[in-house]
Amino acid sequence: MAISEEKAKLERFLEWLQVNGAELRGCNIKYSDSRKGFGIFASSSSTQASDDVLLVVPLGLAITPMRVLQDPLLGPECQQMFQQGQVDDRFLMILFLTLERLRINSSWKPYLDMLPTRFGNPLWFSDVDILELKGTNLYHATELQKKKLMSLYHEKVEPLVKKLLILDGDSQSEVSFEHFLWANSVFWSRALNIPLPHSFVFPQSQEDVGEDPSTSHTPETDPVSSNGEKDIQAQVPGATSLGPGDTVWVEGLVPGIDFCNHDLKPAATWEVDGTGLVSSVPFSMYLLSVAQQCIPNKEVSISYGNKGNEELLYLYGFVIENNPDDYLMVHYPVEAIPSIPFSDTKGQLLEAQKAQLRCLLPKSVLNHGFFPQTTSKIRESDEKETVRSCSFSWSGQRKMPSYMNKLVFPEDFMTGLRTITMQEEEIYKVSAMLEELVESRPDEQPSETEVRMAIWEACGDSGALQLLMDLLNAKMMKLEENSGTDEEDARLLEEACDEEPRDWDGRRMSRNKWSSVVYRRGQKQLTRLFLKEAEHALHLALSSSDHH
């Protein structure tokens, strides 16, 4: 029964795509598995290798903020809220999805019916599942996010959707928080940042300037308001555009393209075709095969970008084991600053240096450290130059440490930690150095680099590294306090893997629990590796001759 229902849904959707001008050229949309839902698969007919375009979708079919603001039902209500700055563009699209899912005769029904009804991100976790995340950043983030969404729902969404449904002549449908949560998850897991051609977003800025812009709207490209481009510019947040012929970046959902699942080694990418040169459909988005040849019936994936498991789980509801893009977030709690000695002076120094009190430590930087994890080729983007260079040394007393180029912790963060751990005599030293500088050139304030150098010269790295170790140790304790060591997590995963991991239904471990264990285990491993780096650097800083 369920299978034929899925089939009927898919057929309705494919028909809807076709009616709306989309073309499946070298692919099919099919059910992938219980974890991924539907996916895009290369079709056997895609052997005409000359054309690598697998799927074309007219941009008029995209759900964008402009589309919502011109919706006959939602538009008028949203215009006003939008102009008053009460809501942003993302909220508009989430509101639109909430409403359209409830509308009995929504023209979007074939598309919306294809979307998952539940998601794997932590907002959907049960009270038991969420406990698996205790001690991680996501535990706290999910709590906050859920509270925020709840109040947004009760304050804005619920009253508005009720009102609109009645206006639509529907007194049956009942809106619930879960509808809004669903729409929120659909948006965050499927939206793309689309580079729209300028003339698509602002059609009246072409030859038809002579006409009254308020009458020359085309339904797909209906701009936000009729008082000219400037106003719209303000109304399409994130729209960064300079002039005609330019690109306007807008977030939106593109039905069809959004069924592409993620892979670290993607077989396709998507592109926007403003002129129709590539896809022969002007103003369209197309899926382009990047594989040497598409293997029939093999799933075609795209990359969602280099994202760690924290981000993948939070936004998309899945994780990747041994994710090469994993990272660790370390931060010094801003709320602790007022209680440290000389907090005012330190606060000013932090500002003068634009110091950071939080940092993302990507797994990949470990390849540059004292204990490289792999001998694999290092990504070009990770090549790190030594930032602590300055054209002069204050007193020449502190030599550049030998470990400089092996230090994996970002200078912006290190300088923040140095400042926080400064001792009284070090503060005096720094202010003396900076005063001397100001005397030598009275009309100039010390630069950011100069303040950083003075602090480094006065303090060295040992205080900062000690504090960093404390932060990492505290993070480790918090992670282990709730779920034990990463060895214990590894054992749980191994037990779960005795069963075929492709299908979640008959497993001892729920999918949510599995995702949580993979994510938190990665966090523990990274914390341990970065602790080892910090400890070694501290040892070198203390034993090096530059310590005085």
Summary of the structure (lengths in Angstrom):
residues: 548
radius of gyration: 27.5
end to end distance: 77.5
largest distance: 84.4
contacts: 1649
relative contact order: 0.11
helix: 50%
strand: 11%
